[in-house]
Amino acid sequence: MEKRQISDDEFVGKLDASLDMLETRRAEDLERSKLFHTVKNKALRREQSRLAGKLGQNHPRVKQMASRLAYREKMLVDLEEEAARAQVRVPAFEADQWLVHGVVLDKNRKGKSGLTIGIFDAKGKWRQDFGYGCTDARGYFSIIHTPKAAAQMEAKVLPQYYLYVLDQAQRILLKDTTPLPLEAGYMYYRRLLLADSAGVCQAPPTDYTEGTMAPPDIWIVRGRVVDEKGNGLDGLTVTVYDEDLFFDDRLGRVKTMNDGYYELRYRTEDFRDLIEARPDLYVQVLDKEGRQLCAQPAKTRFAAGRREVINLSVKKRR
C-alpha cells in the first residue's frame, strides 16, 4: 500500500489538534483532582475540630493535624490556580505579530476581572498603538499587535516595554518590572500579583504619563469605535455633544485612528452655565460619506466627570 505524503500544513494541523486534546484532558484531570482535595480538606477540618473539642487545641495530635491541613490548603490554592490556567486557550496569532498574555491575581491568588492592562515604555508613557487588554473572570488578558515591518528592520536594539495594571480610576495598581522586548513571532506570558482590587475595564488615557495631570479646566472624552466583530475602525468622525434642554452644545469633533481610538478635549467654558456644573455627554459617529453610524443620542453620560471613556460598536454602512 502506497504511503501518502502529508503536507507541512496538514502535519501542523494534526499536531495542534493533538495538543489541544491533551490540554483538554489535562484541564479535566486537574478539575477532578481539585474536587478530590477540596473534599479531603473539608473532612480534615471536621476531624480537627472534633479532636480539638475532645483533646484541646494544644494537644500534639491536634497541632499535627493543623500543620498537615495548612500544607494541604496551600497545595489546593496552587492546584486551583493551575486548573484555571489549564482552561485558558491561547489566542492564535500570525508570524508577523506578537502576543502578550497572562493573568492578574489578587492577594488570595484569585483572578481579578475588569482591570486594564496597558503596555508602557521606560518613561511611563502608554503605547496607545499597542492597544490594551481587559482581564476576564479568570483574571486572564491578552494583547496582540502587528508591528510595522520597517520599524522592526530599523531597530538595532529593541526598546523595553512594561506591563501596567490600572483600575477604573486609571490609577496604577501594579507596574511589572520584567521588560518586554516585543519581537514579531514571539509570545510573552506574565503572572501578575496585586493587592485586592476591582474595576471596570477601559482604555488607558492616550496621553498618560506617570505623574502628569491635565490642566484643571480641561475635560477629556476618549474611547474606541469598533464594528460588529470588535475590529477598530479608523477614519471615522466622532462628535461629542453636551445635551441641553433646548439646544445641544457641540464640544468638538475628532477622527478615529490607531485601530479605532479617539480622544477629544474641551474646556469648562464650552458647556458650563449658571445651571449646569457638569455636562451630559453623548457621541455621534459619521463615516467618510457623512452618514450616521449610531442612533442619536448615543451613550448619554449624565453629569460626566473630567475624564470619561465612551466606547461604541457601530454597523458599517455600504
Buried (B, 14 or more C-beta within 10 A) or exposed (E): EEEEEEEEEEEEEEEEEEEEEEBEEBBEEBBEBBEEBEEEBEEBBEEBEEBBEEEEEEEEEBEEBBEEBEEBEEEBEEBBBBBBBBBBEEEEBEEEBBBBBBBBBBEEBBBBBBBBBBBBEEEBBBBBBBBBBBBBEBBBBBBBBEBEEEEBEEEEEEEEBBBBBBBBEBEBBBEBEEEBEBEBEEBBEBEBEBEEBEBEBBBBBBBBEEEEEEEEEEBBBBBBBBBEEEEBBEEBBBBBBBBBEEEBBEBBBBEBBBBBBBBBBBEBEBBBEEEBEBBBBBBBBBBEEEEEBBEEBBBBBEEBEEBBBBBBBBEEEE
